[in-house]
Amino acid sequence: MPEGLKFVDSWVAADLSRCFQVMECDDAALLQQWVTQWSDLVEFEIVPIVRGAETGQVVLKDA
């Protein structure tokens, strides 16, 4: 794993068909580098996320 990319946690679907991993980094290029290293074995779908508390602050500020 590239330096600066942090594994946070993972969850597996009950039917074992999918694994969801939460990764953290300040530079999306690190995530792309990691995905490239595994792309011959698995298919990735990357969904950027933000913590709920951070989203709540933005929503309340704009209200």
Backbone as XML, in Angstrom:
<?xml version="1.0"?>
<chain id="A" units="angstrom">
  <residue number="1" name="MET">
    <atom name="N" x="0.842" y="-1.164" z="0.000"/>
    <atom name="CA" x="0.000" y="0.000" z="0.000"/>
    <atom name="C" x="0.898" y="1.241" z="0.000"/>
  </residue>
  <residue number="2" name="PRO">
    <atom name="N" x="0.568" y="2.207" z="-0.849"/>
    <atom name="CA" x="1.402" y="3.410" z="-0.896"/>
    <atom name="C" x="1.401" y="4.167" z="0.433"/>
  </residue>
  <residue number="3" name="GLU">
    <atom name="N" x="2.533" y="4.746" z="0.778"/>
    <atom name="CA" x="2.640" y="5.590" z="1.970"/>
    <atom name="C" x="1.660" y="6.741" z="1.831"/>
  </residue>
  <residue number="4" name="GLY">
    <atom name="N" x="0.863" y="6.989" z="2.870"/>
    <atom name="CA" x="-0.128" y="8.062" z="2.839"/>
    <atom name="C" x="-1.539" y="7.570" z="2.587"/>
  </residue>
  <residue number="5" name="LEU">
    <atom name="N" x="-1.681" y="6.312" z="2.187"/>
    <atom name="CA" x="-3.001" y="5.709" z="2.004"/>
    <atom name="C" x="-3.286" y="4.864" z="3.238"/>
  </residue>
  <residue number="6" name="LYS">
    <atom name="N" x="-4.414" y="5.120" z="3.884"/>
    <atom name="CA" x="-4.737" y="4.442" z="5.139"/>
    <atom name="C" x="-5.971" y="3.559" z="4.964"/>
  </residue>
  <residue number="7" name="PHE">
    <atom name="N" x="-5.852" y="2.294" z="5.368"/>
    <atom name="CA" x="-6.987" y="1.382" z="5.421"/>
    <atom name="C" x="-7.747" y="1.683" z="6.705"/>
  </residue>
  <residue number="8" name="VAL">
    <atom name="N" x="-9.057" y="1.958" z="6.606"/>
    <atom name="CA" x="-9.861" y="2.306" z="7.771"/>
    <atom name="C" x="-10.626" y="1.085" z="8.276"/>
  </residue>
  <residue number="9" name="ASP">
    <atom name="N" x="-11.389" y="0.432" z="7.398"/>
    <atom name="CA" x="-12.186" y="-0.728" z="7.804"/>
    <atom name="C" x="-12.761" y="-1.389" z="6.563"/>
  </residue>
  <residue number="10" name="SER">
    <atom name="N" x="-13.323" y="-2.583" z="6.741"/>
    <atom name="CA" x="-13.976" y="-3.256" z="5.616"/>
    <atom name="C" x="-15.193" y="-4.028" z="6.088"/>
  </residue>
  <residue number="11" name="TRP">
    <atom name="N" x="-16.109" y="-4.237" z="5.159"/>
    <atom name="CA" x="-17.323" y="-5.009" z="5.399"/>
    <atom name="C" x="-17.506" y="-5.944" z="4.218"/>
  </residue>
  <residue number="12" name="VAL">
    <atom name="N" x="-18.087" y="-7.102" z="4.477"/>
    <atom name="CA" x="-18.330" y="-8.085" z="3.425"/>
    <atom name="C" x="-19.828" y="-8.339" z="3.350"/>
  </residue>
  <residue number="13" name="ALA">
    <atom name="N" x="-20.371" y="-8.356" z="2.124"/>
    <atom name="CA" x="-21.790" y="-8.657" z="1.932"/>
    <atom name="C" x="-22.087" y="-10.054" z="2.472"/>
  </residue>
  <residue number="14" name="ALA">
    <atom name="N" x="-23.302" y="-10.254" z="2.975"/>
    <atom name="CA" x="-23.689" y="-11.530" z="3.586"/>
    <atom name="C" x="-23.514" y="-12.702" z="2.625"/>
  </residue>
  <residue number="15" name="ASP">
    <atom name="N" x="-23.704" y="-12.464" z="1.335"/>
    <atom name="CA" x="-23.555" y="-13.554" z="0.356"/>
    <atom name="C" x="-22.125" y="-13.676" z="-0.177"/>
  </residue>
  <residue number="16" name="LEU">
    <atom name="N" x="-21.200" y="-12.922" z="0.406"/>
    <atom name="CA" x="-19.772" y="-12.930" z="0.050"/>
    <atom name="C" x="-19.490" y="-12.447" z="-1.369"/>
  </residue>
  <residue number="17" name="SER">
    <atom name="N" x="-20.462" y="-11.761" z="-1.983"/>
    <atom name="CA" x="-20.287" y="-11.314" z="-3.367"/>
    <atom name="C" x="-19.491" y="-10.022" z="-3.493"/>
  </residue>
  <residue number="18" name="ARG">
    <atom name="N" x="-19.443" y="-9.239" z="-2.420"/>
    <atom name="CA" x="-18.759" y="-7.953" z="-2.477"/>
    <atom name="C" x="-18.060" y="-7.657" z="-1.169"/>
  </residue>
  <residue number="19" name="CYS">
    <atom name="N" x="-17.000" y="-6.896" z="-1.264"/>
    <atom name="CA" x="-16.293" y="-6.401" z="-0.085"/>
    <atom name="C" x="-16.240" y="-4.880" z="-0.200"/>
  </residue>
  <residue number="20" name="PHE">
    <atom name="N" x="-16.589" y="-4.223" z="0.864"/>
    <atom name="CA" x="-16.558" y="-2.761" z="0.910"/>
    <atom name="C" x="-15.402" y="-2.354" z="1.808"/>
  </residue>
  <residue number="21" name="GLN">
    <atom name="N" x="-14.487" y="-1.571" z="1.272"/>
    <atom name="CA" x="-13.348" y="-1.106" z="2.054"/>
    <atom name="C" x="-13.380" y="0.409" z="2.125"/>
  </residue>
  <residue number="22" name="VAL">
    <atom name="N" x="-13.126" y="0.918" z="3.315"/>
    <atom name="CA" x="-13.019" y="2.356" z="3.503"/>
    <atom name="C" x="-11.530" y="2.671" z="3.616"/>
  </residue>
  <residue number="23" name="MET">
    <atom name="N" x="-11.077" y="3.506" z="2.701"/>
    <atom name="CA" x="-9.688" y="3.938" z="2.657"/>
    <atom name="C" x="-9.670" y="5.445" z="2.869"/>
  </residue>
  <residue number="24" name="GLU">
    <atom name="N" x="-8.556" y="5.959" z="3.367"/>
    <atom name="CA" x="-8.442" y="7.390" z="3.626"/>
    <atom name="C" x="-7.123" y="7.904" z="3.074"/>
  </residue>
  <residue number="25" name="CYS">
    <atom name="N" x="-7.193" y="9.046" z="2.380"/>
    <atom name="CA" x="-5.971" y="9.679" z="1.875"/>
    <atom name="C" x="-6.264" y="11.119" z="1.511"/>
  </residue>
  <residue number="26" name="ASP">
    <atom name="N" x="-5.217" y="11.915" z="1.446"/>
    <atom name="CA" x="-5.337" y="13.313" z="1.037"/>
    <atom name="C" x="-5.097" y="13.488" z="-0.452"/>
  </residue>
  <residue number="27" name="ASP">
    <atom name="N" x="-4.550" y="12.474" z="-1.095"/>
    <atom name="CA" x="-4.192" y="12.552" z="-2.515"/>
    <atom name="C" x="-4.819" y="11.371" z="-3.246"/>
  </residue>
  <residue number="28" name="ALA">
    <atom name="N" x="-5.784" y="11.638" z="-4.116"/>
    <atom name="CA" x="-6.482" y="10.579" z="-4.844"/>
    <atom name="C" x="-5.532" y="9.733" z="-5.691"/>
  </residue>
  <residue number="29" name="ALA">
    <atom name="N" x="-4.401" y="10.271" z="-6.059"/>
    <atom name="CA" x="-3.429" y="9.513" z="-6.851"/>
    <atom name="C" x="-2.922" y="8.292" z="-6.079"/>
  </residue>
  <residue number="30" name="LEU">
    <atom name="N" x="-2.850" y="8.387" z="-4.756"/>
    <atom name="CA" x="-2.427" y="7.237" z="-3.943"/>
    <atom name="C" x="-3.447" y="6.107" z="-4.045"/>
  </residue>
  <residue number="31" name="LEU">
    <atom name="N" x="-4.711" y="6.460" z="-4.026"/>
    <atom name="CA" x="-5.767" y="5.461" z="-4.173"/>
    <atom name="C" x="-5.714" y="4.833" z="-5.558"/>
  </residue>
  <residue number="32" name="GLN">
    <atom name="N" x="-5.498" y="5.642" z="-6.568"/>
    <atom name="CA" x="-5.385" y="5.126" z="-7.938"/>
    <atom name="C" x="-4.191" y="4.182" z="-8.069"/>
  </residue>
  <residue number="33" name="GLN">
    <atom name="N" x="-3.097" y="4.511" z="-7.434"/>
    <atom name="CA" x="-1.905" y="3.658" z="-7.470"/>
    <atom name="C" x="-2.211" y="2.301" z="-6.830"/>
  </residue>
  <residue number="34" name="TRP">
    <atom name="N" x="-2.893" y="2.306" z="-5.700"/>
    <atom name="CA" x="-3.255" y="1.068" z="-5.003"/>
    <atom name="C" x="-4.202" y="0.225" z="-5.847"/>
  </residue>
  <residue number="35" name="VAL">
    <atom name="N" x="-5.211" y="0.863" z="-6.449"/>
    <atom name="CA" x="-6.162" y="0.155" z="-7.308"/>
    <atom name="C" x="-5.442" y="-0.496" z="-8.489"/>
  </residue>
  <residue number="36" name="THR">
    <atom name="N" x="-4.511" y="0.218" z="-9.084"/>
    <atom name="CA" x="-3.758" y="-0.317" z="-10.222"/>
    <atom name="C" x="-3.007" y="-1.590" z="-9.843"/>
  </residue>
  <residue number="37" name="GLN">
    <atom name="N" x="-2.484" y="-1.632" z="-8.631"/>
    <atom name="CA" x="-1.732" y="-2.810" z="-8.188"/>
    <atom name="C" x="-2.612" y="-4.053" z="-8.052"/>
  </residue>
  <residue number="38" name="TRP">
    <atom name="N" x="-3.918" y="-3.878" z="-7.847"/>
    <atom name="CA" x="-4.830" y="-4.998" z="-7.634"/>
    <atom name="C" x="-5.796" y="-5.220" z="-8.799"/>
  </residue>
  <residue number="39" name="SER">
    <atom name="N" x="-5.763" y="-4.377" z="-9.810"/>
    <atom name="CA" x="-6.770" y="-4.414" z="-10.867"/>
    <atom name="C" x="-6.771" y="-5.706" z="-11.691"/>
  </residue>
  <residue number="40" name="ASP">
    <atom name="N" x="-5.703" y="-6.483" z="-11.646"/>
    <atom name="CA" x="-5.697" y="-7.753" z="-12.373"/>
    <atom name="C" x="-6.458" y="-8.846" z="-11.609"/>
  </residue>
  <residue number="41" name="LEU">
    <atom name="N" x="-6.789" y="-8.595" z="-10.338"/>
    <atom name="CA" x="-7.464" y="-9.599" z="-9.514"/>
    <atom name="C" x="-8.907" y="-9.248" z="-9.159"/>
  </residue>
  <residue number="42" name="VAL">
    <atom name="N" x="-9.211" y="-7.961" z="-9.038"/>
    <atom name="CA" x="-10.542" y="-7.539" z="-8.611"/>
    <atom name="C" x="-10.995" y="-6.321" z="-9.404"/>
  </residue>
  <residue number="43" name="GLU">
    <atom name="N" x="-12.294" y="-6.103" z="-9.390"/>
    <atom name="CA" x="-12.882" y="-4.931" z="-10.030"/>
    <atom name="C" x="-13.247" y="-3.934" z="-8.932"/>
  </residue>
  <residue number="44" name="PHE">
    <atom name="N" x="-12.919" y="-2.679" z="-9.136"/>
    <atom name="CA" x="-13.161" y="-1.649" z="-8.133"/>
    <atom name="C" x="-14.248" y="-0.691" z="-8.581"/>
  </residue>
  <residue number="45" name="GLU">
    <atom name="N" x="-15.024" y="-0.237" z="-7.625"/>
    <atom name="CA" x="-15.927" y="0.892" z="-7.799"/>
    <atom name="C" x="-15.567" y="1.861" z="-6.683"/>
  </residue>
  <residue number="46" name="ILE">
    <atom name="N" x="-15.128" y="3.047" z="-7.033"/>
    <atom name="CA" x="-14.677" y="4.014" z="-6.032"/>
    <atom name="C" x="-15.769" y="5.055" z="-5.830"/>
  </residue>
  <residue number="47" name="VAL">
    <atom name="N" x="-16.162" y="5.219" z="-4.574"/>
    <atom name="CA" x="-17.196" y="6.179" z="-4.205"/>
    <atom name="C" x="-16.619" y="7.101" z="-3.137"/>
  </residue>
  <residue number="48" name="PRO">
    <atom name="N" x="-16.344" y="8.358" z="-3.489"/>
    <atom name="CA" x="-15.835" y="9.289" z="-2.475"/>
    <atom name="C" x="-16.909" y="9.522" z="-1.409"/>
  </residue>
  <residue number="49" name="ILE">
    <atom name="N" x="-16.508" y="9.544" z="-0.151"/>
    <atom name="CA" x="-17.447" y="9.765" z="0.943"/>
    <atom name="C" x="-16.897" y="10.814" z="1.898"/>
  </residue>
  <residue number="50" name="VAL">
    <atom name="N" x="-17.803" y="11.377" z="2.694"/>
    <atom name="CA" x="-17.458" y="12.357" z="3.722"/>
    <atom name="C" x="-18.179" y="11.927" z="4.995"/>
  </residue>
  <residue number="51" name="ARG">
    <atom name="N" x="-17.558" y="12.107" z="6.140"/>
    <atom name="CA" x="-18.194" y="11.756" z="7.413"/>
    <atom name="C" x="-19.509" y="12.523" z="7.579"/>
  </residue>
  <residue number="52" name="GLY">
    <atom name="N" x="-20.479" y="11.885" z="8.200"/>
    <atom name="CA" x="-21.791" y="12.492" z="8.399"/>
    <atom name="C" x="-21.739" y="13.811" z="9.146"/>
  </residue>
  <residue number="53" name="ALA">
    <atom name="N" x="-20.896" y="13.891" z="10.156"/>
    <atom name="CA" x="-20.788" y="15.130" z="10.927"/>
    <atom name="C" x="-20.321" y="16.287" z="10.049"/>
  </residue>
  <residue number="54" name="GLU">
    <atom name="N" x="-19.389" y="16.021" z="9.149"/>
    <atom name="CA" x="-18.898" y="17.064" z="8.238"/>
    <atom name="C" x="-20.002" y="17.492" z="7.283"/>
  </residue>
  <residue number="55" name="THR">
    <atom name="N" x="-20.755" y="16.533" z="6.778"/>
    <atom name="CA" x="-21.872" y="16.841" z="5.877"/>
    <atom name="C" x="-22.920" y="17.660" z="6.605"/>
  </residue>
  <residue number="56" name="GLY">
    <atom name="N" x="-23.219" y="17.294" z="7.845"/>
    <atom name="CA" x="-24.196" y="18.030" z="8.631"/>
    <atom name="C" x="-23.800" y="19.483" z="8.823"/>
  </residue>
  <residue number="57" name="GLN">
    <atom name="N" x="-22.534" y="19.737" z="9.068"/>
    <atom name="CA" x="-22.059" y="21.115" z="9.230"/>
    <atom name="C" x="-22.269" y="21.924" z="7.958"/>
  </residue>
  <residue number="58" name="VAL">
    <atom name="N" x="-21.996" y="21.315" z="6.819"/>
    <atom name="CA" x="-22.167" y="22.016" z="5.541"/>
    <atom name="C" x="-23.641" y="22.293" z="5.288"/>
  </residue>
  <residue number="59" name="VAL">
    <atom name="N" x="-24.479" y="21.293" z="5.530"/>
    <atom name="CA" x="-25.920" y="21.444" z="5.281"/>
    <atom name="C" x="-26.505" y="22.512" z="6.203"/>
  </residue>
  <residue number="60" name="LEU">
    <atom name="N" x="-26.135" y="22.495" z="7.480"/>
    <atom name="CA" x="-26.662" y="23.489" z="8.414"/>
    <atom name="C" x="-26.173" y="24.896" z="8.097"/>
  </residue>
  <residue number="61" name="LYS">
    <atom name="N" x="-24.932" y="24.997" z="7.627"/>
    <atom name="CA" x="-24.360" y="26.300" z="7.278"/>
    <atom name="C" x="-25.107" y="26.919" z="6.096"/>
  </residue>
  <residue number="62" name="ASP">
    <atom name="N" x="-25.507" y="26.088" z="5.128"/>
    <atom name="CA" x="-26.187" y="26.570" z="3.929"/>
    <atom name="C" x="-27.687" y="26.762" z="4.135"/>
  </residue>
  <residue number="63" name="ALA">
    <atom name="N" x="-28.227" y="26.313" z="5.274"/>
    <atom name="CA" x="-29.677" y="26.396" z="5.496"/>
    <atom name="C" x="-30.103" y="27.787" z="5.925"/>
  </residue>
</chain>
